[in-house]
């Protein structure tokens, strides 16, 4: 998407998602999770990222040939997998190979979001390619049927892997976030119809989603996913939360706060891979009463300190093209890695 055609609301949604991730990591890394604020953050943060990624994929140009499949897949692999593997090596320089293997069998030990997002994208691209090939022989309907047959087949394979206990590439994570990616993808395909919905319908749906999420967060433990029923309940809360955030940002005009979120949304990957290393920078082992003034002040101070350190590291490292590529997966437009990035 070109800079001129970027959507302020989409970028702001990404910015809001990374803010939620940052606050959530301050809470969880300092063992300050609560039953309301953290519940709301937890059920929204990563599903919202996945939903937006699926939306951008759905509204983009579809795969129509093997060459397009190869080009787009290579681009996504460079963007997602380069920082995924490089950060493992950076954090474990003495035994990189062993730690790469270990992480591949437990993605949550590394930057799991990048690998999981790559796998979700790979599934859609593969189904699009199969559908495009079928469409040339059997028409548009045949192409659609083949697309869904391939996509659902891949989804079934992921489900089967989790049922038989396969740990390679953590298929449980792919299964968990697949509904959000798919929902975003379908919404992206139907973006014009969604835009054409009456404002009253959008407002009613958004308000109900917000009330529903807050009600569930207050009355239920949304972190308990020990059964399929409880997992389903969390997924419903996540969809409600994503809908509520999207609605609130849609309602929000192009003010300074929304523009700030949109600017922040342009650095989500950079912030994602750096910030959590500094979530406990102010932790001295003290325990604060939940929701007390000192509890809130510590969370705020930790967030500010973490943000400042993260911003400084990103500002420095992005000025070197090679680091920009290795750390954040940003391939330089000129194809050269040495020299400063032009601001």
C-alpha positions as CSV (number, residue, x, y, z in Angstrom):
1,X,0.0,0.0,0.0
2,X,1.5,3.3,-1.0
3,X,2.0,6.1,1.5
4,X,-0.7,8.2,-0.2
5,X,-3.3,5.5,-0.1
6,X,-2.7,4.4,3.5
7,X,-5.7,4.3,5.7
8,X,-5.5,6.5,8.8
9,X,-7.9,4.2,10.6
10,X,-6.0,1.0,9.7
11,X,-2.7,2.4,10.8
12,X,-4.3,3.8,14.0
13,X,-5.7,0.4,14.7
14,X,-2.2,-1.1,14.5
15,X,-1.0,1.6,16.7
16,X,-3.6,0.9,19.3
17,X,-2.8,-2.8,19.1
18,X,0.9,-2.2,19.9
19,X,0.0,0.1,22.8
20,X,-2.1,-2.7,24.3
21,X,0.7,-5.1,23.8
22,X,3.1,-2.8,25.6
23,X,0.8,-2.2,28.6
24,X,0.0,-5.9,28.7
25,X,3.7,-6.8,28.9
26,X,4.4,-4.3,31.6
27,X,1.6,-6.0,33.6
28,X,2.5,-9.6,32.9
29,X,6.3,-9.3,33.1
30,X,6.0,-7.5,36.5
31,X,3.5,-10.1,37.7
32,X,0.7,-7.5,38.0
33,X,-2.0,-9.1,36.0
34,X,-5.5,-8.3,37.2
35,X,-8.9,-9.7,36.4
36,X,-10.3,-6.8,34.4
37,X,-7.7,-4.5,32.7
38,X,-5.3,-7.4,31.8
39,X,-8.2,-9.6,30.7
40,X,-9.4,-6.9,28.3
41,X,-5.9,-6.3,27.0
42,X,-5.0,-10.0,26.6
43,X,-8.1,-10.9,24.6
44,X,-7.7,-8.0,22.2
45,X,-4.0,-7.3,21.6
46,X,-2.8,-10.2,19.4
47,X,-6.2,-11.1,17.8
48,X,-6.4,-7.4,16.7
49,X,-3.0,-7.6,15.1
50,X,-3.9,-10.8,13.3
51,X,-7.3,-9.4,12.2
52,X,-5.7,-6.3,10.7
53,X,-3.1,-8.5,8.9
54,X,-5.9,-10.6,7.4
55,X,-7.8,-7.5,6.4
56,X,-4.9,-6.1,4.5
57,X,-4.3,-9.4,2.8
58,X,-8.0,-9.6,1.8
59,X,-8.2,-6.2,0.4
60,X,-4.9,-6.6,-1.5
61,X,-4.3,-8.0,-5.0
62,X,-4.9,-11.7,-5.2
63,X,-2.4,-14.3,-6.2
64,X,-3.0,-15.1,-9.9
65,X,0.1,-17.0,-11.0
66,X,3.0,-19.0,-9.7
67,X,5.4,-16.1,-10.2
68,X,3.2,-13.8,-8.2
69,X,3.0,-16.5,-5.5
70,X,6.7,-16.9,-5.4
71,X,7.3,-13.1,-5.3
72,X,4.8,-12.4,-2.5
73,X,5.8,-15.4,-0.4
74,X,9.5,-14.4,-0.6
75,X,8.6,-10.8,0.4
76,X,6.7,-12.1,3.5
77,X,9.4,-14.6,4.3
78,X,12.0,-11.8,4.4
79,X,9.8,-9.5,6.4
80,X,8.6,-12.0,9.0
81,X,11.3,-14.8,9.2
82,X,14.4,-12.7,9.0
83,X,13.8,-11.0,12.4
84,X,12.3,-14.2,13.8
85,X,15.6,-16.1,13.3
86,X,18.0,-13.2,13.8
87,X,16.7,-12.4,17.3
88,X,17.1,-16.0,18.3
89,X,20.8,-15.8,17.2
90,X,21.2,-12.4,18.8
91,X,19.9,-13.6,22.2
92,X,21.7,-17.0,22.1
93,X,25.0,-16.3,20.3
94,X,26.9,-19.3,21.9
95,X,24.4,-22.0,20.8
96,X,22.3,-20.5,18.0
97,X,21.5,-23.7,16.1
98,X,20.2,-25.5,19.2
99,X,18.1,-22.6,20.2
100,X,16.6,-22.2,16.7
101,X,15.6,-25.9,16.8
102,X,14.2,-25.5,20.3
103,X,12.2,-22.4,19.3
104,X,10.8,-24.1,16.2
105,X,9.2,-26.7,18.5
106,X,7.9,-24.0,20.9
107,X,7.3,-20.8,19.1
108,X,6.3,-19.0,22.3
109,X,10.0,-19.1,23.3
110,X,10.7,-16.6,20.6
111,X,8.9,-14.0,18.4
112,X,6.0,-16.5,17.8
113,X,3.8,-13.8,16.2
114,X,6.1,-13.5,13.2
115,X,6.2,-17.2,12.4
116,X,2.5,-17.7,13.1
117,X,1.6,-14.8,10.9
118,X,3.8,-16.1,8.1
119,X,2.0,-19.5,8.3
120,X,-1.4,-17.9,8.2
121,X,-0.4,-15.9,5.2
122,X,1.1,-18.9,3.5
123,X,-2.2,-20.8,3.9
124,X,-4.1,-18.0,2.1
125,X,-1.6,-17.5,-0.6
126,X,-1.5,-21.2,-1.4
127,X,-5.3,-21.3,-1.5
128,X,-5.4,-18.2,-3.8
129,X,-2.9,-19.8,-6.2
130,X,-4.9,-23.0,-6.4
131,X,-8.1,-21.0,-6.9
132,X,-6.6,-18.9,-9.7
133,X,-5.4,-22.0,-11.5
134,X,-8.8,-23.7,-11.2
135,X,-10.6,-20.5,-12.3
136,X,-8.8,-20.6,-15.7
137,X,-10.3,-24.0,-16.3
138,X,-13.6,-24.0,-14.5
139,X,-14.6,-20.4,-14.2
140,X,-15.1,-18.1,-11.2
141,X,-17.3,-20.5,-9.3
142,X,-14.8,-23.4,-9.7
143,X,-12.0,-21.1,-8.6
144,X,-13.9,-20.2,-5.4
145,X,-14.7,-23.9,-4.7
146,X,-11.0,-24.9,-5.1
147,X,-9.9,-21.9,-2.9
148,X,-12.1,-23.0,0.0
149,X,-11.3,-26.7,-0.5
150,X,-7.5,-26.0,-0.3
151,X,-7.8,-23.5,2.5
152,X,-10.1,-25.7,4.7
153,X,-7.9,-28.6,3.9
154,X,-4.9,-26.8,5.3
155,X,-6.9,-25.6,8.3
156,X,-7.9,-29.3,8.9
157,X,-4.3,-30.3,8.7
158,X,-3.4,-27.7,11.4
159,X,-6.2,-29.0,13.6
160,X,-5.1,-32.6,13.1
161,X,-1.5,-31.7,14.0
162,X,-2.7,-30.3,17.3
163,X,-4.9,-33.3,18.0
164,X,-2.0,-35.8,17.5
165,X,0.3,-33.6,19.6
166,X,2.7,-32.3,16.9
167,X,4.8,-29.5,18.3
168,X,6.8,-28.4,15.2
169,X,5.9,-24.8,14.4
170,X,3.4,-24.8,17.3
171,X,0.2,-25.6,15.3
172,X,-1.9,-24.7,18.3
173,X,-1.0,-21.1,17.8
174,X,-1.9,-21.2,14.2
175,X,-5.2,-22.8,15.1
176,X,-5.9,-20.3,17.8
177,X,-5.4,-17.2,15.6
178,X,-6.8,-18.7,12.3
179,X,-10.4,-17.5,12.9
180,X,-9.2,-13.9,13.4
181,X,-7.0,-13.9,10.2
182,X,-9.8,-15.5,8.2
183,X,-12.4,-13.0,9.5
184,X,-10.1,-10.1,8.7
185,X,-9.4,-11.6,5.2
186,X,-13.1,-11.9,4.4
187,X,-13.8,-8.3,5.8
188,X,-11.0,-7.0,3.5
189,X,-12.6,-8.7,0.5
190,X,-16.0,-7.2,1.4
191,X,-14.7,-3.8,2.5
192,X,-16.9,-1.8,0.1
193,X,-20.0,-3.6,1.4
194,X,-18.9,-3.0,5.0
195,X,-18.4,0.7,4.3
196,X,-21.9,0.9,2.7
197,X,-23.6,-0.4,5.9
198,X,-25.9,2.3,7.5
199,X,-24.1,4.3,10.2
200,X,-26.8,3.3,12.7
201,X,-26.0,-0.4,12.1
202,X,-22.3,0.3,12.6
203,X,-22.9,2.3,15.8
204,X,-25.3,-0.3,17.2
205,X,-22.9,-3.2,16.5
206,X,-19.9,-1.3,17.9
207,X,-21.6,-0.3,21.1
208,X,-23.0,-3.8,21.7
209,X,-19.5,-5.2,21.2
210,X,-18.0,-2.8,23.7
211,X,-20.7,-3.4,26.3
212,X,-20.4,-7.2,25.7
213,X,-16.6,-7.2,26.2
214,X,-16.7,-5.1,29.3
215,X,-19.5,-7.3,30.8
216,X,-17.5,-10.4,30.1
217,X,-14.3,-9.0,31.5
218,X,-16.0,-8.0,34.8
219,X,-18.1,-11.1,35.3
220,X,-15.8,-13.8,33.9
221,X,-12.2,-15.0,34.0
222,X,-11.3,-14.7,30.4
223,X,-7.8,-16.2,30.9
224,X,-9.2,-19.6,31.9
225,X,-9.1,-21.7,28.7
226,X,-8.8,-25.1,30.3
227,X,-11.7,-26.5,28.2
228,X,-12.9,-26.0,24.7
229,X,-16.0,-24.2,26.0
230,X,-13.8,-21.7,27.9
231,X,-11.6,-21.2,24.9
232,X,-14.6,-20.5,22.7
233,X,-15.7,-18.0,25.3
234,X,-12.4,-16.2,25.1
235,X,-12.5,-16.2,21.3
236,X,-15.9,-14.5,21.4
237,X,-14.6,-11.9,23.8
238,X,-11.7,-11.3,21.4
239,X,-14.0,-10.8,18.5
240,X,-16.1,-8.4,20.6
241,X,-13.0,-6.5,21.7
242,X,-11.6,-6.2,18.1
243,X,-15.0,-5.0,16.9
244,X,-15.2,-2.4,19.7
245,X,-11.7,-1.0,19.0
246,X,-12.3,-0.8,15.3
247,X,-15.6,1.0,15.9
248,X,-14.1,3.5,18.4
249,X,-11.3,4.3,16.0
250,X,-13.7,4.6,13.1
251,X,-15.8,7.0,15.2
252,X,-12.7,9.0,16.1
253,X,-12.1,11.8,13.6
254,X,-8.6,12.6,12.2
255,X,-7.5,14.3,15.4
256,X,-4.0,14.4,16.9
257,X,-4.5,11.3,19.0
258,X,-5.6,9.2,16.0
259,X,-2.7,10.6,13.9
260,X,-0.3,9.7,16.7
261,X,-1.7,6.2,16.8
262,X,-1.4,6.0,13.0
263,X,2.3,7.1,13.2
264,X,2.9,4.5,15.9
265,X,1.2,1.9,13.7
266,X,4.0,2.4,11.2
267,X,6.5,1.0,13.7
268,X,4.6,-1.9,15.1
269,X,7.1,-4.6,14.2
270,X,10.0,-2.5,15.5
271,X,8.3,-1.9,18.8
272,X,7.1,-5.5,19.0
273,X,10.5,-7.1,18.8
274,X,12.3,-4.6,21.1
275,X,10.0,-3.3,23.9
276,X,9.4,-6.3,26.1
277,X,13.1,-6.6,26.9
278,X,12.7,-3.5,29.1
279,X,9.3,-4.1,30.7
280,X,10.9,-4.8,34.1
281,X,13.5,-2.0,34.0
282,X,12.1,-0.4,37.1
283,X,11.2,-3.6,39.0
284,X,12.9,-3.8,42.4
285,X,10.8,-6.7,43.7
286,X,8.2,-4.5,45.4
287,X,4.6,-5.6,45.6
288,X,1.8,-3.1,45.2
289,X,-1.9,-3.4,46.2
290,X,-3.9,-4.0,43.1
291,X,-5.5,-0.8,41.7
292,X,-3.8,1.3,44.3
293,X,-2.3,4.7,43.4
294,X,1.2,3.2,43.6
295,X,0.1,0.3,41.4
296,X,-1.0,2.6,38.7
297,X,2.0,4.9,39.1
298,X,4.4,1.9,38.8
299,X,2.7,0.7,35.6
300,X,2.8,4.2,34.1
301,X,6.4,4.8,35.1
302,X,7.4,1.4,33.7
303,X,5.6,2.0,30.5
304,X,7.3,5.4,30.0
305,X,10.7,4.0,30.8
306,X,10.2,1.0,28.5
307,X,8.9,3.3,25.7
308,X,11.8,5.7,26.0
309,X,14.4,3.0,25.8
310,X,12.6,1.3,22.9
311,X,12.4,4.5,21.0
312,X,16.1,5.2,21.4
313,X,17.1,1.8,20.3
314,X,14.8,1.9,17.2
315,X,16.0,5.4,16.3
316,X,19.6,4.3,16.3
317,X,19.3,0.8,14.7
318,X,17.0,2.0,11.9
319,X,19.7,4.3,10.7
320,X,21.7,1.3,9.5
321,X,20.1,-0.5,6.6
322,X,21.6,-3.9,7.5
323,X,20.3,-3.7,11.1
324,X,16.9,-2.4,9.8
325,X,16.7,-5.6,7.7
326,X,18.0,-8.1,10.3
327,X,16.2,-6.7,13.3
328,X,12.9,-5.6,11.7
329,X,12.7,-7.3,8.3
330,X,12.7,-4.1,6.4
331,X,14.4,-4.8,3.0
332,X,15.9,-1.6,1.6
333,X,14.3,-0.3,-1.6
334,X,17.8,0.2,-3.2
335,X,18.8,-3.4,-2.3
336,X,21.9,-2.1,-0.5
337,X,22.5,-2.6,3.2
338,X,25.3,-0.1,4.0
339,X,24.8,3.5,4.7
340,X,22.1,5.4,6.7
341,X,18.5,5.0,6.0
342,X,17.0,8.2,4.6
343,X,14.4,9.7,6.8
